[in-house]
């Protein structure tokens, strides 16, 4: 079994167990015999919000955060320590919150192969778009508050619950800062690489890698502050590799595997790593006019996206972005390799293998 296959199989097992637990969590919120959340039984709107959040949350995703969290606990302890399941639910609820708000901001109609939450509300209330938007905002907010609630109301020891809730609260604020930076990136001239890296760090890396690492260690009884520098370096390298791959897949991937059409960054005018590289390429006049006309055009035709893709390939953007993602992946793997002298071998090996899997995935 090669390294990527081994990491993928471990990740698939984490995902299988978590998805069943996540479904049970949502069922427990709305159980007619005494759901854990007061309110939904009194009106259609609260119940519908939970239904949409449940559907979106269980509809897929890579569950990278769940894998990192479980393996982080495995660095120092065997089995599943108390609080690990709640921490996984919390970080995935925060992800759901982010997806809902991203789709509101971007005007995205599709998420994970089905209508996004704001689109679902628009379909239900086409003559009241303001109400539909408000309901989507509230649904996203509800997911964020549930992310904290699950840690504070499920019987965890007070110290552990408070420490993990503080991590989730802090990374939630950082992610909102990242969303501000994400919007700022697309104003004015082409952003420099340092700014793009900052967007990645705040919007993605901290809550997708660094916070799950910390939560897993906290659940296992370790103090993540002792290892802050090396955890941050690993998270930054892996998170950047992951974002580079996401950006690559958005233009060069397989729409069937992605569950959506390609070119969303182009249509939204998002200066991703791929589009930054293309905007900085030595394009001729016709290529530049085509790219400038397509960038930010929400109605950009598939044929035009195909032409932009061909231009990007002609200028080697597909290869250069892949090479950069692989460079960051190698850096992350080397950092994880240094953990063998301190932590449990099987979990360390997973963190060595994870970067290669990240840059080879097709969705």
N, C-alpha and C positions, 0 to 999 in steps of 0.2 A: 504494500500500500504506500503510495507516495505521500509527501508531506501535505500537499493541498487536500488530497482525499481524506486523510486522517482528520485534519482540522474541520473539513466540511461535515464529516460524520458526527463529530463531537458537537458541532454547532446545531446540526439537525436534531440531535437528541435533546439538547437544551431547549430548542424551539418546541419540539413535540410536547415535552412536559409542561413548558410554560403556557402554551396556548390552551391546554386543558385547564390549568389553574386560572388563567385570565378569564376564560369563559365562566368558570364557577364564581369568580369575583363579581362579574356583572350580574349573574343570576342572583347572587346574594344581596345585591343592592336593591333589587326590585321584586324580591320574593313576596307574593301576596300574603303569605302567612306571617309576615313580619320582617320586611326588608330592612337592611341596615341603614338606608338613607331615607330620612323623613321627607315627604313632599310629593314624590312622583305620583302617588296614588290619588292626589287631589286635583289633578288637571292633565289635559292632553299634552300640553307643551313640555312640561318637565319630563314626562315619560317618553315623549318622542325624542327629546334631546339625548336621553340615555340610550335609546334604541339606536340612534345614529352613531353615537360614540362607540357603542358596543360593536356595531357593524364595521366601522372603520378600523377599530383597534384589532379586530380578529381577522381582518381581510388579508393579512399578509405582512409583508415587510421582512427585512433580513434578520431582525431580532439581534443585531450586532450588540446592542447594549446588554441584552439578557445573557448572551454568551460571555461577554467580557466580565460581567458581574459574577456569574457563577464560577468562572475560571479564576477570577481574582480571589474569591473565597477559598478555592482549591489550592491556591499558593501556600496557604498556611494551615488548612484543616481539611479533613476528609468529610464526606457526607454533605448534608444541607443544614447549616446552622440556623438557629432561630432568627427570623427577620429577613432571610435571604429572599424568600418568595415575595414578601411585602415590598422589599426594595426593588425587585424586578418589576412588579406591578406599578410601583410609583414612577419609575423612570420611563416606562412605556406609556403611562398616562400623560406624562409630560411631553412625550413624543406625539401623542394624539393631539394634545393641545397645540403643539407647534404646527402640525399638519393642517389643522382646521384654520388657524390664523394665516399660514402661508397661502392657503387656497383662497382665502378672502382677499388678501393683499394682491395676489397674482391674478385673481379672476379665473382660477382654474376650475374647469367643469368636471374633470375626471381625476380620480385618485385611486391608485391600485386597481385599475380596471373597472371601476364603477363610479357613479356620480359622487363628487366631493360633497362634504356636508353643506357648504353654501349653495351648491347647485341643487341638492336634494330639496332644500327649503325653497329655492326659486321655482323648482318644478311644482311644488305643492301650493305656493302662493304667488303665481305669476303676475297677478294684478296688484301685489303689495310688496315690491322689491325692498322697500325700507324695512318692513317687518321681517322679511326673509333674512336680510343682512344682520339685523339685530339678533335674531334667533341663532344665527351661526356664530356670532361673537360670543353670545352667552354660553353656547354649547362648548366652545373652545375654552372659555373661562372656567366652566364647570370641571372640565378635565384637569385643568391646572390645580384647582383646589382639591379635587379628589386625590391627586398625586401626593399631597401632603397629608390628607386625611387618612389614607391607608396606613401610613406609618405611625400615626398618633392615636389611632382608635382600635387597634387590633391586638392589644395585650402584650406588646413588646416591652421589655424592661425600659423604664423611663429614660435612663441614660442613653441607651442604644437608639431609642426612638428619636430623642432630641438631636443626637449627633447626625443621624441619617436625614432627618427632616431639614436640618440646617444645610446639609450638602445639597439637597434637592432645591431648597429655597434659593440658595446662592447661585446654583447653576441655572435656575429659571431666570433670575435677573440677568445673568451673563448672556443667556440666549436671546433675551429681548434686546440687549445692547447689540448683539450680533445681527439681529433683524434690522435695527437702525442702520448699522454699517452696510448691510446688504443692500438697502435702498439707496444709501449715499453713494455706493460704488458705481451705480448706473447713471449718476449725474456728471456732467462735465466731461473732461477728457478721459482717455483710456486709463484706468487705474494702474499704478505700479504694482509689482509683485508683492511688495511688503504689505500694501493695503489688502490685496486679495488674501494673503496669508492671515491677516488679522480677522477678516470676515470669517474665514474657515475656523480659526481658533475659537472665536466667540460664538458663532452660530451653530457649529457642528462638533468640533473636537472635544470641547469641555463636557458636553452632556452625552455625547456618543461613546467616549472612551475614558476620559479622566474621571468623571464622576462615577461611572460604573466600577472602575478600578477601586476607587475609594470606598464606595458602598459595600463592595464585596469584602474588602479587608475589614471594614468596620463590623460587618455581620459575623465574620470569623473571629472577632476579638482582637484584631491587630490595629495598631495606630498608623494610619496612612501618612500622617504628618512626618514621620521618621524618614519616609522615602519620597518626599514631595518632588524633589528635583528630578529624579530618574523617572518617576511616574509621568511627570509633565513632559519630559523629553520623548518618552515612548508614545504618549498620547498624541503629541504634536506630529511626530513622524507618521504614525498610523493614520491619524485623522486627515492629514494632508494627502497621503496616498489614496485614502478612501474618496476624498472630494475630487481629486484629479480623475479618478476612475469614474465617478458619477458624471462629471462633466464630459468625459470622453464618451460614455455610453449615451448621453443625451443627443449627441450628433452622429456617432458612429456605431451605435449598438443595434440590437435586434428588437424591433417594436413588439414582436410577439412575446419575447422574454420580459420586456419592460412593462407590458400591460398598458401601453399608451403610445401615441405617435411620437416620433422623434422631432427634435428641433424646438423644444419648449423654451430653452434659453435664448435661442435666436429670436423667436417670436415675441418674447417678453422684453427683449433688449438687455438681457442680463449679461454683464461682462464676466463671464465665467473664465476659468483658466484656458479653456479651448478657444473661446472667442477673443480673449485678450491676445493669445498667440496669433490668431488669424488677423486681427486688426493691426498688429505690429509687423505682419509679414510684408514682403516686398511685392505687393499686388500691382498688376497693371491697371490701366484706367477702367476697363470694362469690368474687371473683377471687383475693383473698389466700388463702382457704382452699384453693382449687383448686391454686394454685401451691405452697403449703406442703405439701400432700399429695403432689404429684407429685415435688417436689425430693428427690432421693436414693432414690426408689423404683425399684429395678432392674426391677420387673415393670410399670412404668407402661405402660398400654395406648396403642396408636397413637392412638386416639380422644382420649385425654387430652392427648397431645402436641399433637394438632391444636388442641385448645381452648386450651392454653397459647400456642401460636403465634398464634392469633387474638387473644388478650389482648395479646400483645406488639405485634402490628400495630396494635391499637386504640390503644395508648399511644405509638405512633411509635417503638418500639425499633428496628425494622428500619431505619428511615430515619436515626435518630440514630447508630447504630453504623456504617452505611455512610458517613455524612458524616464521622465521625471517622477512619475508615480512609482516605478520600480526602484528608483534610487531611494526614495523615502521609505519604501517597504523594506529594502535591505537595511537601512539605518535602524528601523524599528526592530527588525529581527535580531540584529547584532546587540542592541540594547537588552532585549529580552534574554539573549544568551548569557549575559553577565549575571543573571539572577540564579543560575544553577547552584552557585555556592551557598545560597541562602534559603531558597524556597523549594517546594516539592517539585520533583522532576517532571511529572506528567503535565501539571498545569503550566510550568515554565515552557515546556515543549510546545504546548498549544499556542502560547503567546509568540513563540518563535515562528510558528507555522501560519498564524493568522494573517500577517501582512501579505504573504504570497497568495493566499486565497482571496484576499481583498482585491488585489490588482488583477486577478484572473476571472473574477465573477462576471456573469452576463446580465445581471440586473441588480 
